[in-house]
Amino acid sequence: MPALDSNTTDYEASLAVDAPPDQVLAALATADGISGWWTAWHTVVATPAHSDTLRFRFNDDTDQLVVHLETLDTTRVDWAVLDCAVLPDWVGTTPTFTLRPRPGGGTDIAFRHHGLSPTLECYDTCQAGWDQYLPSLKSYLTHATV
């Protein structure tokens, strides 16, 4: 279950999923994958000219979260937040997913949202959001074909 590590002020959580790392990568780094677990209330699109940029559109499509895939390899996915109309405190933060294959199958995911600390105005709302979305990621990887 998501928790704040006492050694850091950044929000951290860990998950163990029964999906292999390649499926986890698809869920974290593709528009279709992210749309499968983030929420049904908004859309995620990749920018064709910049396939490493994802736009999350909220409400009437005027509010956006724009992330750049800073790191994308078999062990790590970093989203650098470039713009966030809904939560401006997110700009300059980096949600990071570190992946480690589990013996016998599955993947351990260590999540850290670098820069998301209790000093930010949005912290309580964001913590509640990640507490909802990370279990949604686990459910998606357990029940969906990615």
C-alpha positions in Angstrom: 0.0 0.0 0.0 1.3 3.5 -0.8 3.2 5.2 2.0 5.5 8.1 2.7 9.0 6.9 3.5 10.3 8.4 6.8 13.7 8.9 5.2 12.5 11.4 2.5 9.9 14.0 2.0 9.0 12.8 -1.4 5.9 10.6 -1.8 7.0 7.0 -2.2 5.1 3.7 -2.7 5.8 0.1 -3.8 3.8 -2.4 -5.7 4.3 -6.1 -6.6 2.4 -7.0 -9.8 2.0 -10.3 -11.6 2.9 -8.8 -14.9 6.3 -9.0 -16.6 8.4 -5.8 -16.9 7.6 -5.3 -20.6 3.8 -5.1 -19.8 4.6 -2.7 -16.9 6.6 -0.5 -19.3 3.7 -0.4 -21.8 1.3 0.6 -18.9 3.7 3.5 -17.8 5.0 4.8 -21.1 2.2 4.6 -23.8 -0.9 6.6 -24.1 -3.1 3.5 -24.3 -1.4 1.9 -21.3 -1.7 5.0 -19.1 -5.3 5.5 -20.2 -6.0 2.0 -18.9 -5.2 2.7 -15.3 -5.0 6.5 -14.7 -8.7 7.2 -15.0 -11.7 7.1 -17.4 -12.4 10.8 -16.8 -9.7 12.1 -19.1 -7.6 11.1 -22.0 -3.9 10.6 -22.6 -2.3 11.3 -26.0 1.2 11.1 -27.3 2.4 14.0 -29.4 3.2 12.5 -32.8 6.2 14.8 -33.4 7.5 14.1 -29.9 6.6 10.5 -29.0 8.3 11.0 -25.7 5.8 13.6 -24.6 2.4 12.6 -23.2 -0.5 15.0 -22.6 -3.2 14.2 -20.1 -6.3 16.1 -20.9 -8.8 16.9 -18.1 -12.2 18.5 -17.9 -13.0 20.3 -21.2 -9.5 19.6 -22.7 -8.2 23.0 -21.6 -6.6 21.7 -18.5 -3.6 19.5 -19.2 -0.8 17.7 -17.6 2.2 17.4 -19.9 5.0 15.0 -19.1 8.2 14.2 -20.9 9.5 10.6 -20.7 12.9 11.5 -19.3 14.0 7.9 -18.8 12.5 4.8 -20.5 14.3 1.5 -20.2 13.7 -1.9 -18.9 14.3 -0.9 -15.3 13.0 2.7 -15.0 10.4 5.1 -16.3 10.7 8.8 -15.3 8.0 11.4 -16.2 9.3 15.0 -16.0 6.3 17.2 -15.5 6.5 20.1 -18.0 3.1 21.7 -17.5 0.1 21.0 -15.2 -2.8 23.4 -15.3 -4.8 21.5 -12.6 -1.9 21.2 -10.1 0.8 23.8 -10.9 2.9 22.5 -8.0 3.7 19.5 -10.1 5.7 21.5 -12.7 9.3 20.5 -12.2 8.6 17.3 -10.3 9.5 13.8 -11.5 7.3 10.8 -10.9 9.7 7.8 -11.2 8.9 4.1 -11.5 11.8 1.7 -10.9 11.1 -1.9 -12.1 12.7 -5.1 -10.9 11.7 -8.5 -12.2 10.6 -10.9 -9.4 12.0 -14.4 -9.3 9.4 -16.7 -10.6 7.6 -13.9 -12.6 6.0 -10.6 -12.1 7.6 -7.2 -11.3 8.3 -5.1 -8.2 7.6 -1.4 -8.8 9.2 1.2 -6.6 7.5 4.5 -7.1 8.8 7.9 -6.0 7.4 11.3 -7.0 10.5 13.4 -6.7 9.6 16.9 -5.6 6.1 16.0 -4.3 6.6 16.8 -0.6 4.4 17.9 2.3 5.6 21.5 1.7 3.6 21.7 -1.5 0.0 23.1 -1.3 -1.3 20.1 -3.3 0.4 17.4 -1.2 -2.7 16.0 0.6 -4.7 15.9 -2.7 -1.8 14.4 -4.6 -1.1 11.8 -2.0 -4.7 10.8 -2.0 -4.5 10.7 -5.8 -1.5 8.4 -5.9 -3.1 6.3 -3.2 -5.9 5.7 -5.7 -4.0 5.5 -9.0 -1.2 3.1 -7.9 -3.7 0.4 -6.9 -5.5 1.1 -10.1 -2.2 0.4 -12.0 -1.9 -2.9 -10.2 -5.4 -3.9 -11.0 -5.0 -2.9 -14.6 -1.8 -5.0 -14.9 -3.5 -7.9 -13.2 -6.7 -7.9 -15.3 -5.9 -6.3 -18.6 -3.9 -7.3 -21.6 -1.3 -4.5 -22.1 
